[in-house]
Amino acid sequence: MKKKIRIMKRLIGKKMIVMLLAAAVLCATVLCGCASDGKSRGDAARADGEKEITVAVNSETGTLDPAGSIALTYLSYSVTALDELLTYDENGEIEYRAAESFEVNEDSTVWTFHLREDALWSDGTPVTAEDFLNTIRRALDPASGSGYAVYLFPIKNAEAIYNKEADMDTLGVTAPDDYTLVFYLEESCVYFLDLLRLPVYTPSCAKYADSVSSGWDKDPATSLSNGPFLLKEYVPDQYFVLEKNDYYWNKDEVHLDRIIYRFFDDTQAMASAYETGEVDVAVSLSSAVMELYEGKEDLMVTDQIATRYIYFNLNVEPFDDVKVREAFNLAIDREELCQIIGADTEPTYNLVAKYMVNKTTGERFVDEAGQPFEENVERAQELLAEAGYPDGEGFPVLTYSYPSLEMDSDTAQVIKEQLKENLNIDIELKAQELQANYSSRYAGDFDLCRMNWTADFADPYTYLSMLLSNSTYNCSGICDEEYDALVESSSREQDPEVRFSLLHQAEQRAVGEQFYIIPLYAMKSVNLVNPQITGLRQIPASGALEYRYADISQG
């Protein structure tokens, strides 16, 4: 009964959020009437005839350097400003971008890419193989802080170079000429083409991109683009502007003149800015928006290939005890959590994203194996007692660190309540600015830490690789030889059925036996999009919106 009352209180609170958001939107509409630059809600184009859209995104985080510390801001920028070698379209077909063709040897250890000779940087100079090498070499310096460096490790000697055990001149990447790039791998890697959309495989102009700390990446004079748009202006904590790149090899297919990304601290402000016409697209909004805009053509709800979960720090007692980690997992009621958090969430018990599809079978990966574990409060209490903390007695007060975003704050409160009610454990809550949360997690400065991972490529390896002992994203001290062996064996396996069986075994060990994480929920992305905008695509790997070939209808 107590639980039902608490859920009802939370749901009533969500209704109040809808009402407050509706009131804020109405107030903003009355006060502002229309947006700047001659645009209004019904007119996405500028008064001067240029095609421009403004996109609301979460607060500024990270660098724009593909070899640096990557977060949300880079992901917004790169999807329209940078061309990778190649990618996959929504039908699973290869879409060539910076490369125009490739060859691979019989055992898939030597990959040769032929670059477009008509590809130019936004200053009109050629994009060459050396620019790709520039990013790779810089990312393999730990001082760059690239979490994606681990995805270079399939390359011969890359891991040894990262660990200062080999010299850079031994790296298995060569440029026989300006327009040929050859990768020599340590061993067969069946998902290598999927990796090519990652930042560390993206070029950075060797003329300017010297280090992650020099500031070249946010200076329009030095932050060159090889994609459809170029960086025109960057104002920290406010916005950045991308303009059409007239040197882009495929410029005739680019219809927008300008994209402005505006930073917002909270989703309510983003939704209000959308309603007043200050922005044309607002992404990753509160679930309250689903109810407010139900039935309206502005509302676009998409599957996120993402998992929200919690990292244990295994270097902090008692999280070095698997019984404690299992108790935490079994004591959390994810159905209740999602009822409270919002309709855009769905319980998950996996690390691999709930909506990720096995490209071989067409089925969701997580549906092809049993659920890693089941919640059981009584068993959780027994495990905690076996670990030496009967009814929570003597359990230290530890801290849960999380970004001070609405969804994460609500989640933290529910987790705190459930652990208190079900295990008689008190945890302290530590809300942090988003960038501070990233930094403390990466430094291992946490007890429990919120983690969210949106797939970088359409393969379960993008998730399972993060728990490898040598992973640059392994922030919690996991060192499991059996797990490492399963994941590494899957990378070499050519038979898709055998390979996915190994990946399922690896996830079961990590999530259902050793309980290295606390999976919480999968998410849908609640977006508002001006109906005049056409040609939007979804990136198959992540589910995020892509604007590079968007247009504005004149009707």
C-alpha positions in Angstrom: 0.0 0.0 0.0 2.8 2.4 0.9 4.4 1.8 -2.5 1.1 2.4 -4.4 0.6 5.7 -2.5 4.1 6.8 -3.3 3.7 6.0 -7.0 0.4 7.9 -7.0 2.2 10.9 -5.5 4.9 10.8 -8.1 2.4 10.4 -10.9 0.4 13.4 -9.6 3.7 15.2 -9.6 4.2 14.3 -13.3 0.7 15.7 -14.0 1.7 18.9 -12.3 4.8 19.1 -14.6 2.5 18.8 -17.6 0.3 21.6 -16.4 3.3 23.8 -15.5 4.9 23.1 -18.9 1.7 23.9 -20.7 1.3 27.1 -18.7 5.0 28.1 -19.4 4.5 27.4 -23.1 1.3 29.5 -23.2 2.9 32.3 -21.3 6.0 32.3 -23.5 3.7 32.3 -26.6 1.8 35.4 -25.4 4.9 37.3 -24.3 7.1 36.5 -27.2 4.7 36.1 -30.0 7.3 35.2 -32.6 11.0 34.4 -32.7 14.1 36.4 -33.9 15.4 36.5 -37.5 11.9 37.0 -38.8 10.8 33.4 -38.0 7.6 32.3 -36.3 6.3 28.9 -35.4 4.7 28.5 -38.8 7.7 29.6 -40.8 11.0 27.8 -40.4 12.7 29.8 -43.2 14.3 33.2 -42.5 12.7 36.4 -43.8 15.6 36.9 -46.3 14.8 33.5 -47.9 17.8 31.5 -46.5 17.0 28.1 -45.1 18.0 28.0 -41.5 16.9 25.8 -38.6 17.7 26.2 -34.9 18.1 23.0 -32.8 17.8 23.0 -29.0 20.3 20.7 -27.3 21.4 19.9 -23.7 24.1 22.1 -22.1 27.6 22.3 -23.5 29.9 19.3 -22.8 33.2 18.2 -24.0 35.4 19.1 -27.0 34.9 19.2 -30.8 38.2 17.4 -31.3 37.5 13.8 -32.5 40.7 12.8 -30.7 39.6 14.3 -27.4 37.0 13.9 -24.7 33.8 13.3 -26.5 30.3 14.1 -25.2 27.0 15.5 -26.4 28.3 18.7 -28.0 30.7 16.8 -30.3 27.9 14.4 -31.3 25.6 17.3 -32.3 28.4 19.0 -34.3 30.0 16.0 -36.0 26.8 14.5 -37.5 26.6 17.5 -39.9 30.1 18.8 -40.1 32.3 15.8 -40.5 32.5 12.9 -43.0 33.6 9.5 -41.8 35.2 7.1 -44.3 31.8 5.3 -44.7 28.7 4.5 -42.8 25.6 2.4 -43.0 22.2 3.8 -44.1 18.8 2.9 -42.6 18.6 -0.1 -44.9 21.9 -1.5 -43.8 23.7 -0.6 -47.0 27.1 1.0 -47.1 27.1 4.8 -47.7 30.4 6.0 -48.9 31.5 9.4 -47.6 35.2 10.4 -47.3 36.1 7.1 -49.0 34.8 6.0 -52.4 35.8 2.3 -52.2 37.7 -0.3 -50.1 39.2 -3.7 -50.3 39.9 -6.3 -47.6 42.1 -9.4 -47.7 40.8 -12.9 -47.2 41.2 -13.1 -43.4 39.9 -9.6 -42.8 43.1 -8.3 -41.3 44.2 -5.8 -44.0 41.7 -3.1 -45.0 42.5 -0.6 -47.8 40.4 2.5 -48.3 40.6 4.8 -51.3 39.7 8.4 -50.5 37.8 10.7 -52.7 40.1 13.0 -54.6 37.4 15.6 -54.8 37.0 15.8 -51.0 38.2 19.2 -49.6 38.4 20.8 -46.3 36.2 23.9 -45.7 39.2 26.1 -46.7 39.5 24.4 -50.1 42.5 22.3 -49.3 42.5 18.5 -50.0 41.5 16.0 -47.3 44.3 13.4 -47.3 45.2 10.2 -45.5 47.5 12.1 -43.2 44.4 13.9 -41.7 42.9 10.5 -40.7 46.3 9.5 -39.3 46.4 12.8 -37.4 43.3 11.9 -35.3 44.4 8.3 -34.7 47.9 9.3 -33.5 46.6 12.0 -31.2 43.9 9.7 -29.8 46.5 7.1 -28.9 48.1 9.6 -26.5 46.3 9.1 -23.1 46.8 12.8 -22.4 44.1 13.4 -25.1 41.5 11.9 -22.8 39.8 10.0 -25.6 37.4 7.3 -24.2 37.1 6.0 -27.8 40.8 5.1 -28.0 39.9 1.6 -27.1 38.2 1.1 -30.5 41.6 1.7 -32.1 43.0 -1.3 -30.4 42.1 -3.8 -33.1 44.9 -2.0 -35.2 48.3 -3.6 -34.9 50.3 -2.2 -32.0 47.7 0.5 -31.2 47.1 -0.8 -27.6 50.9 -1.1 -27.0 51.4 2.5 -28.2 48.6 3.7 -26.0 50.2 2.0 -23.0 53.6 3.5 -23.9 55.0 0.0 -24.7 55.7 0.7 -28.4 56.6 3.6 -30.6 54.1 5.4 -32.9 56.1 4.4 -36.0 55.0 0.8 -35.3 51.3 1.6 -35.7 49.5 -0.6 -38.2 48.1 2.2 -40.3 49.9 3.5 -43.4 49.3 6.0 -46.2 51.0 4.8 -49.4 49.9 8.0 -51.0 47.6 11.0 -50.2 44.4 9.1 -51.1 45.1 5.6 -49.8 44.7 4.5 -46.2 45.6 1.0 -45.1 44.8 -0.6 -41.7 46.7 -3.7 -40.6 44.8 -5.4 -37.7 46.1 -7.6 -35.0 43.6 -10.3 -36.0 40.3 -10.6 -37.8 37.7 -8.0 -36.7 34.3 -8.8 -38.1 32.8 -5.4 -37.1 35.6 -3.2 -38.3 33.5 -1.3 -40.8 31.1 -0.4 -38.0 33.9 1.2 -36.1 34.6 3.7 -38.9 31.8 6.0 -37.8 33.5 6.6 -34.4 35.3 9.9 -33.7 38.8 8.4 -33.6 38.5 7.2 -37.2 37.3 10.7 -38.4 39.8 13.1 -39.9 41.2 16.3 -38.3 43.1 18.7 -40.4 46.8 18.0 -39.7 47.6 21.7 -40.4 45.7 22.9 -37.4 44.6 20.0 -35.2 47.6 19.8 -32.9 46.4 19.0 -29.4 43.1 18.8 -27.4 44.2 21.8 -25.3 45.2 24.4 -27.9 41.6 25.5 -28.7 41.7 24.9 -32.4 38.5 22.9 -32.3 36.2 25.7 -31.4 37.9 28.4 -33.4 36.1 28.8 -36.8 39.5 29.8 -38.4 41.1 26.5 -37.5 38.2 24.0 -37.0 37.9 22.9 -40.5 35.2 20.6 -41.8 35.1 17.9 -44.5 31.4 17.5 -44.2 28.2 19.3 -45.4 28.5 22.2 -42.9 31.4 24.2 -41.4 31.8 25.9 -38.0 30.9 29.6 -38.4 30.7 30.7 -34.8 31.0 29.2 -31.3 29.9 31.1 -28.2 30.6 29.0 -25.1 27.5 28.1 -23.0 25.2 29.8 -25.5 25.3 28.4 -29.1 27.3 27.4 -32.1 26.5 28.1 -35.8 27.1 25.8 -38.7 26.9 27.1 -42.3 26.8 25.2 -45.6 30.2 24.1 -46.8 30.6 25.2 -50.4 33.6 23.0 -50.8 31.7 19.8 -49.8 31.9 17.2 -52.6 28.2 16.5 -52.3 27.0 20.1 -51.8 24.2 19.8 -54.4 22.4 17.5 -52.0 22.7 19.9 -49.1 19.6 22.2 -48.8 20.0 24.1 -45.6 22.1 27.3 -45.5 22.6 27.2 -41.7 22.0 25.2 -38.6 22.2 26.9 -35.1 22.6 24.7 -32.0 21.5 26.4 -28.9 22.4 25.1 -25.4 19.7 24.8 -22.7 20.0 23.7 -19.1 16.6 22.0 -18.8 14.0 20.4 -21.0 11.2 22.7 -20.0 13.1 25.7 -21.4 13.7 23.7 -24.6 10.0 23.0 -25.0 9.0 26.6 -24.3 11.6 27.8 -26.9 10.2 25.4 -29.4 6.6 26.7 -28.9 7.7 30.4 -29.4 9.6 29.6 -32.5 13.0 30.3 -31.0 14.0 26.8 -32.0 12.7 24.5 -34.8 13.8 21.3 -33.2 14.0 20.3 -29.6 15.4 16.8 -28.7 15.4 14.5 -25.8 12.6 16.2 -24.0 10.6 15.3 -20.8 8.0 12.6 -21.2 5.5 15.3 -20.1 5.8 16.6 -23.7 4.3 13.4 -25.0 1.0 14.1 -23.3 1.1 17.8 -24.0 1.6 17.3 -27.8 -0.4 14.1 -28.2 -1.9 13.9 -31.7 0.1 16.9 -33.0 2.3 16.6 -36.0 5.2 18.3 -34.2 5.7 15.3 -31.9 8.3 12.8 -33.0 9.0 9.9 -30.6 11.8 7.6 -31.6 13.6 4.6 -30.1 17.0 5.4 -28.6 19.6 2.7 -28.9 20.6 3.5 -25.4 20.7 2.1 -21.8 20.6 4.1 -18.6 22.5 2.3 -15.8 24.7 2.7 -12.8 28.3 1.9 -12.4 29.7 0.4 -9.1 33.2 1.4 -8.2 34.7 -2.0 -7.4 37.6 -0.2 -5.7 35.2 1.0 -3.0 34.1 -1.4 -0.2 31.8 -3.2 -0.1 31.2 -3.1 -3.9 34.1 -5.4 -4.3 31.7 -8.1 -3.0 29.5 -9.6 -5.7 26.8 -10.4 -3.2 26.4 -6.7 -2.4 26.3 -5.9 -6.1 23.7 -8.6 -6.7 21.6 -7.4 -3.7 21.5 -3.9 -5.1 20.3 -5.2 -8.5 17.6 -7.5 -7.1 16.3 -4.8 -4.7 15.4 -2.2 -7.3 11.9 -2.3 -8.7 12.3 -1.1 -12.3 8.6 -1.2 -13.2 7.9 1.2 -10.4 10.9 3.3 -11.3 9.6 3.7 -14.9 6.1 4.4 -13.8 7.4 7.3 -11.9 10.0 8.6 -14.3 7.8 8.7 -17.4 6.2 6.9 -20.3 9.4 7.4 -22.4 11.2 4.7 -20.3 10.9 0.9 -20.2 12.6 -1.4 -17.7 15.7 -3.2 -18.8 17.9 -5.9 -17.2 20.6 -5.8 -19.9 23.6 -3.6 -20.7 23.1 -3.9 -24.4 20.4 -1.5 -25.5 16.9 -3.0 -25.5 16.1 -1.7 -29.0 19.3 -2.8 -30.7 18.7 -5.3 -33.5 20.8 -8.2 -34.5 21.6 -7.4 -38.1 21.9 -11.1 -39.0 18.5 -12.2 -37.6 16.5 -8.9 -37.6 15.5 -9.6 -34.0 16.3 -7.6 -30.9 19.6 -8.8 -29.4 18.3 -8.9 -25.9 15.2 -11.0 -26.9 17.5 -13.8 -28.2 18.6 -14.9 -24.8 17.1 -15.2 -21.3 16.9 -12.2 -19.0 20.2 -12.0 -17.1 18.5 -11.8 -13.6 15.1 -11.3 -11.9 14.3 -8.9 -9.2 13.7 -10.5 -5.8 13.7 -8.3 -2.6 13.7 -11.3 -0.2 16.8 -12.8 -1.9 18.4 -9.4 -2.0 18.0 -9.1 1.8 19.5 -12.6 2.2 22.5 -11.7 0.1 23.1 -8.5 2.0 23.0 -10.5 5.3 25.5 -13.1 3.8 27.8 -10.2 2.9 27.8 -9.1 6.6 25.1 -6.5 6.6 21.9 -8.0 8.0 19.0 -5.6 7.5 21.5 -3.0 6.3 23.3 -2.9 9.7 26.8 -1.5 9.5 26.5 -0.7 5.8 28.5 2.4 5.0 26.8 5.5 3.8 27.9 5.8 0.2 27.2 8.4 -2.5 25.4 8.2 -5.8 26.7 10.8 -8.3 24.5 11.8 -11.2 23.9 14.7 -13.6 21.6 17.4 -12.3 19.1 16.7 -15.2 15.4 16.2 -14.5 15.2 12.5 -15.4 18.4 11.7 -13.5 17.3 13.6 -10.4 14.0 11.8 -10.4 15.8 8.5 -10.9 18.1 9.2 -8.0 15.3 9.9 -5.6 13.5 6.7 -6.5 16.6 4.6 -6.2 17.4 6.1 -2.8 13.8 5.4 -1.5 13.8 1.8 -2.8 17.2 0.9 -1.3 16.1 2.3 2.0 12.7 0.5 1.9 14.0 -2.8 0.6 17.5 -3.1 2.1 17.5 -0.5 4.9 20.4 1.2 3.3 21.0 4.9 3.1 22.8 6.5 0.2 23.7 10.1 -0.2 22.8 11.9 -3.5 25.3 14.1 -5.3 23.9 16.1 -8.2 26.6 17.4 -10.5 26.8 19.6 -13.6 26.9 17.3 -16.6 30.6 17.9 -17.5 31.6 17.5 -13.8 29.8 14.2 -13.7 31.6 13.0 -16.8 35.0 14.1 -15.3 34.5 12.5 -11.9 33.4 9.2 -13.5 36.3 9.1 -15.9 38.7 9.8 -13.0 37.1 7.0 -10.9 36.1 9.5 -8.2 32.7 8.0 -7.2 31.0 5.2 -5.2 28.0 4.8 -7.5 27.7 6.8 -10.7 25.0 7.3 -13.3 26.0 6.1 -16.8 24.1 6.4 -20.0 25.4 4.8 -23.2 23.9 5.5 -26.7 25.3 3.0 -29.2 28.1 4.3 -31.4 27.7 1.5 -33.9 25.1 -1.1 -34.6 26.7 -4.0 -32.8 26.5 -5.3 -29.2 30.3 -4.9 -28.9 29.8 -1.1 -28.5 28.3 -1.9 -25.1 30.2 -5.0 -24.0 33.6 -3.6 -24.9 33.2 -0.9 -22.2 33.6 -3.5 -19.4 36.8 -5.0 -20.8 39.8 -4.8 -18.5 41.7 -2.6 -20.9 38.8 -0.4 -21.9 39.2 3.3 -21.7 35.6 3.5 -20.6 36.1 0.9 -17.8 35.9 3.5 -15.0 34.9 1.1 -12.2 37.9 -1.2 -11.9 36.5 -4.3 -13.6 39.2 -6.9 -14.3 37.7 -10.2 -15.4 39.8 -12.5 -17.5 36.8 -14.9 -18.3 34.7 -12.0 -19.5 37.6 -10.5 -21.5 38.1 -13.9 -23.2 34.5 -14.2 -24.3 34.3 -10.7 -25.7 37.7 -11.0 -27.5 36.7 -14.4 -28.9 33.5 -12.9 -30.4 35.6 -10.3 -32.2 37.5 -13.0 -34.1 34.5 -15.3 -34.8 33.4 -15.3 -38.4 30.2 -17.4 -37.9 27.5 -14.9 -36.8 25.5 -17.4 -34.8 28.5 -18.5 -32.8 29.7 -14.9 -32.4 26.3 -13.8 -31.0 26.3 -16.8 -28.6 29.6 -15.6 -27.2 28.3 -12.1 -26.8 25.2 -13.3 -24.9 27.5 -15.4 -22.7 29.6 -12.4 -22.0 26.7 -10.2 -21.1 25.3 -12.9 -18.8 28.6 -13.1 -16.9 28.9 -9.4 -16.5 25.3 -8.5 -15.8 23.7 -11.7 -14.5 26.6 -13.3 -12.6 29.1 -10.7 -11.5 26.6 -7.8 -11.5 29.2 -5.2 -12.6 26.4 -2.6 -13.3 22.8 -1.8 -12.3 20.8 -1.7 -15.6 17.8 0.6 -15.1 15.8 1.4 -18.2 15.7 1.9 -22.0 14.4 5.2 -23.4 12.5 6.7 -26.2 13.5 10.1 -27.5 10.8 12.7 -27.2 11.4 15.3 -29.9 9.5 18.3 -31.2 10.1 19.1 -34.9 8.7 21.9 -37.0 6.5 20.1 -39.5 8.0 22.2 -42.3 11.3 20.4 -41.9 11.7 17.6 -44.4 14.4 15.1 -45.1 15.3 14.3 -41.5 17.0 10.9 -41.1 17.6 8.8 -38.1 21.1 7.4 -37.5 20.6 3.6 -37.5 23.3 3.0 -34.9 22.0 5.4 -32.2 18.5 6.5 -33.2 19.6 10.2 -33.1 18.3 12.7 -35.7 20.5 13.7 -38.6 20.1 17.1 -40.4 22.8 17.0 -43.1 20.3 16.5 -45.9 17.2 18.2 -44.3 15.2 20.8 -46.1 12.4 23.2 -45.4 9.1 22.9 -47.4 7.7 26.1 -48.8 4.0 25.1 -48.3 
